[in-house]
Amino acid sequence: MTLRRHFDVYIAACDKAGGIYHYRLDGGKLSLVKKYDVDRPMWLTIDGDRMYILLRELTTDLNSGVTACRINGDGSLSDFEEPVLTGGRCACHASVSGDRLYLVNYLSGNLAAFDKNNLSRGIIASDTHAGHGVHPTRQEAPHTHFVRESPDGKYIFCVDLGVDKIFVYDKELNRISDASVPAGEGCRHLDYSPDGKYVYCANELGSSVTVFAYSDGRLEPLETYPALPADFDGQSTAAAIRVSPDGKYLYISHRGHDTVCSFDIVDGARLAAPRWTKVAGVSPRDFNFAADIMFSANEKSAVTLFRADKKSFEKLSTELGIPGALCVAVR
């Protein structure tokens, strides 16, 4: 089997001096190809030869925008489209399912669907959540934070940090079901087991992971696992979560503790033997892998790189001075 050696890595920097940074990783050698001057990108979604970009503030008062561009054969970006409004404030996550782009607006507590091939049509389906959670300042209202198709591709999951719920929709954004994490945990992002039977939820406020069993539009909570050391005494919030391609390991980042925690996944349903690695940076909002290289997008410091081997991470000397790094997309 020939191991893949070439990757295009795109990092979104949500800063006035930021934009989208395109790096090429080739045979272990990393080089900056180009910086694209895009205004405060929050999230990047790659779908084939297209990239969808959420813009923090297209107009005043955090009214967000979404645009798209072409990814050429050499990884370069071109044909940037005129941005359109997302229908809410502070858009923070998007994903593609079929011919639609789905996105969430954090401060507005809503989600919206667009025609991925014609964003200018505007919103073609949407839903707005109601209610609040128990946290007095972070759960005073709904805060939609993540959207992605279900493991079987039939439904759309939307995670709402403000009300501690994962909502399940059909593709037209009609509600099918919902499931809860423990009160005050503040669910944020999801990833799935390779066989699609289990869903893992990173809980931002509780710095924990809730494991769900999944089957045909229904999520059943099984267990919630603390993801910080028992002796940690400080402020920290969980951020990104990823499952290894073989389904044996789960990774979750912490802002405050400034680590990536690695769990063993036992038979899909259980997490065990947590291990923490300092990211050598401040506030790892996202992280992603290109082969055995992990990129940690540290929002308040440089992007740091590690050589990854299952649960072990060896820091590399390379650091990327990118202001306000929020998202790492790999192609």
SULURNOR-V301098 format. One record per residue. N is the residue number from 0. SS is DSSP state (H for helix, E for strand, L for the rest). OMEGA is omega as a letter, one per 20 degrees, with the letter a starting at -180 (* if undefined). D_CENTER is the distance of its C-alpha to the mean C-alpha in Angstrom with 2 decimals. Layout:
{{N;SS;OMEGA;D_CENTER} {N;SS;OMEGA;D_CENTER}}
This chain:
{{0;L;r;30.27} {1;L;r;29.13} {2;L;r;26.00} {3;L;a;23.70} {4;L;a;24.25} {5;E;r;22.77} {6;E;r;19.17} {7;E;a;17.92} {8;E;a;15.14} {9;E;a;13.78} {10;E;r;12.55} {11;E;r;12.00} {12;E;a;14.34} {13;L;a;14.59} {14;L;r;18.24} {15;L;r;21.59} {16;L;a;22.35} {17;L;a;19.00} {18;E;r;17.74} {19;E;r;16.22} {20;E;r;17.52} {21;E;r;18.35} {22;E;r;19.36} {23;E;r;21.19} {24;E;a;21.33} {25;E;a;24.61} {26;L;a;26.39} {27;L;r;24.67} {28;E;a;25.59} {29;E;r;23.02} {30;E;r;24.14} {31;E;r;22.95} {32;E;a;23.76} {33;E;r;23.18} {34;E;r;21.51} {35;E;a;21.04} {36;L;r;21.92} {37;L;a;19.32} {38;L;r;19.40} {39;L;r;16.51} {40;E;r;13.47} {41;E;a;10.30} {42;E;r;7.94} {43;E;r;9.24} {44;E;r;9.54} {45;E;r;12.37} {46;E;a;14.88} {47;L;a;18.06} {48;L;r;19.80} {49;E;r;17.82} {50;E;r;14.95} {51;E;a;13.66} {52;E;r;13.02} {53;E;a;12.35} {54;E;a;15.02} {55;L;a;15.15} {56;L;r;18.84} {57;L;r;20.84} {58;L;a;23.70} {59;L;r;24.71} {60;L;r;23.31} {61;L;r;19.60} {62;E;a;20.14} {63;E;r;17.26} {64;E;r;17.58} {65;E;r;16.18} {66;E;r;17.80} {67;E;r;17.93} {68;E;r;19.70} {69;E;r;21.20} {70;E;a;20.26} {71;L;a;23.71} {72;L;r;25.03} {73;L;r;24.99} {74;L;r;21.34} {75;L;a;22.50} {76;E;r;21.22} {77;E;r;23.81} {78;L;r;24.81} {79;L;a;22.43} {80;L;r;22.98} {81;L;a;24.05} {82;L;r;21.18} {83;E;a;21.48} {84;E;a;20.57} {85;E;a;17.62} {86;E;r;19.95} {87;E;a;18.55} {88;E;r;17.58} {89;L;r;14.50} {90;E;a;12.17} {91;E;r;8.56} {92;E;r;6.57} {93;E;r;8.54} {94;E;a;9.58} {95;E;r;13.14} {96;E;a;15.62} {97;L;a;19.19} {98;L;a;20.47} {99;E;r;18.06} {100;E;r;14.98} {101;E;r;13.37} {102;E;r;11.68} {103;E;r;11.62} {104;E;a;13.59} {105;L;a;12.98} {106;L;a;16.59} {107;L;r;18.25} {108;L;a;16.80} {109;E;r;16.83} {110;E;a;15.24} {111;E;r;16.90} {112;E;r;17.63} {113;E;r;19.04} {114;E;a;21.11} {115;L;a;18.95} {116;L;a;22.27} {117;L;a;23.64} {118;H;a;21.34} {119;H;r;24.59} {120;H;a;25.59} {121;L;a;23.35} {122;E;a;21.82} {123;E;r;23.26} {124;E;a;21.92} {125;E;r;20.34} {126;E;r;20.40} {127;E;a;20.44} {128;L;r;20.16} {129;L;r;22.88} {130;L;a;23.68} {131;L;r;22.55} {132;L;a;21.92} {133;L;a;24.01} {134;L;a;22.42} {135;L;a;24.72} {136;L;a;22.52} {137;L;a;18.87} {138;L;r;19.74} {139;L;a;22.56} {140;L;r;21.02} {141;L;r;18.21} {142;L;r;14.76} {143;E;a;12.41} {144;E;a;8.75} {145;E;r;7.05} {146;E;a;9.09} {147;E;r;9.84} {148;E;a;13.31} {149;L;a;14.92} {150;L;r;15.84} {151;L;r;19.20} {152;L;a;18.05} {153;L;a;20.33} {154;L;r;18.25} {155;E;r;15.19} {156;E;r;13.19} {157;E;a;12.23} {158;E;a;11.25} {159;E;a;13.45} {160;L;a;13.48} {161;L;a;16.92} {162;L;r;18.74} {163;L;a;17.20} {164;E;r;16.84} {165;E;r;14.95} {166;E;r;16.81} {167;E;a;17.78} {168;E;r;19.10} {169;L;a;21.10} {170;L;r;20.28} {171;L;r;22.43} {172;L;r;20.42} {173;L;a;23.25} {174;E;r;22.32} {175;E;a;23.13} {176;E;r;22.29} {177;E;r;20.16} {178;E;a;19.61} {179;E;r;19.35} {180;L;r;18.20} {181;L;a;20.98} {182;L;r;21.91} {183;L;a;20.33} {184;L;r;17.47} {185;L;a;14.92} {186;E;a;12.31} {187;E;a;8.69} {188;E;a;6.16} {189;E;r;7.92} {190;E;a;9.13} {191;E;r;12.71} {192;L;a;15.96} {193;L;r;17.41} {194;L;r;20.20} {195;L;a;18.12} {196;L;a;20.18} {197;E;r;17.71} {198;E;a;14.38} {199;E;a;12.81} {200;E;r;11.33} {201;E;r;10.21} {202;E;a;12.58} {203;L;a;12.16} {204;L;a;15.85} {205;L;a;17.41} {206;L;a;15.49} {207;E;r;15.86} {208;E;r;14.68} {209;E;r;16.24} {210;E;r;17.23} {211;E;r;18.21} {212;E;a;20.59} {213;E;r;19.89} {214;E;r;22.64} {215;L;r;23.22} {216;L;a;21.30} {217;E;r;21.81} {218;E;r;19.76} {219;E;a;21.97} {220;E;a;20.88} {221;E;a;22.48} {222;E;r;21.80} {223;E;a;19.75} {224;E;r;19.73} {225;E;a;19.77} {226;L;r;17.49} {227;L;r;19.54} {228;L;a;23.09} {229;L;a;25.78} {230;L;r;27.65} {231;L;a;24.92} {232;L;a;26.36} {233;L;r;24.18} {234;L;r;21.29} {235;L;r;17.73} {236;E;r;14.42} {237;E;a;11.60} {238;E;a;8.05} {239;E;r;5.74} {240;E;r;7.35} {241;E;r;8.76} {242;E;r;12.18} {243;L;a;14.80} {244;L;r;16.25} {245;L;r;19.41} {246;L;a;17.91} {247;L;a;19.81} {248;E;r;17.30} {249;E;a;14.22} {250;E;r;12.42} {251;E;a;10.92} {252;E;a;11.05} {253;E;r;13.38} {254;E;a;14.29} {255;L;r;18.07} {256;L;r;18.87} {257;L;a;16.94} {258;E;r;16.42} {259;E;r;14.43} {260;E;r;15.96} {261;E;r;16.89} {262;E;r;18.39} {263;E;r;20.73} {264;E;a;20.05} {265;E;r;23.53} {266;L;r;24.40} {267;L;a;20.90} {268;L;a;21.61} {269;E;r;22.07} {270;E;a;20.41} {271;E;r;22.90} {272;E;r;23.86} {273;E;r;21.01} {274;E;a;21.24} {275;E;r;19.84} {276;E;r;19.61} {277;E;a;19.82} {278;L;a;17.52} {279;L;r;20.52} {280;L;a;18.66} {281;L;r;17.67} {282;L;r;14.46} {283;E;a;11.75} {284;E;r;8.66} {285;E;r;6.72} {286;E;r;8.69} {287;E;a;9.56} {288;E;r;12.95} {289;E;a;15.74} {290;L;a;18.54} {291;L;r;19.35} {292;E;r;17.90} {293;E;r;14.85} {294;E;r;13.56} {295;E;a;12.56} {296;E;a;11.41} {297;E;a;13.68} {298;L;a;13.68} {299;L;r;17.36} {300;L;r;18.82} {301;L;r;18.84} {302;E;a;16.22} {303;E;a;17.66} {304;E;a;18.14} {305;E;r;19.15} {306;E;a;20.93} {307;E;r;19.43} {308;E;a;21.70} {309;L;a;20.51} {310;L;a;20.27} {311;E;r;21.97} {312;E;r;20.63} {313;E;a;23.15} {314;E;r;22.43} {315;E;a;23.53} {316;E;a;25.58} {317;E;r;23.46} {318;E;a;21.46} {319;E;a;20.00} {320;L;a;21.12} {321;L;a;18.33} {322;L;r;18.36} {323;L;a;15.34} {324;E;a;12.73} {325;E;a;9.22} {326;E;r;7.31} {327;E;r;8.84} {328;E;a;9.59} {329;E;r;12.47} {330;L;*;15.36}}
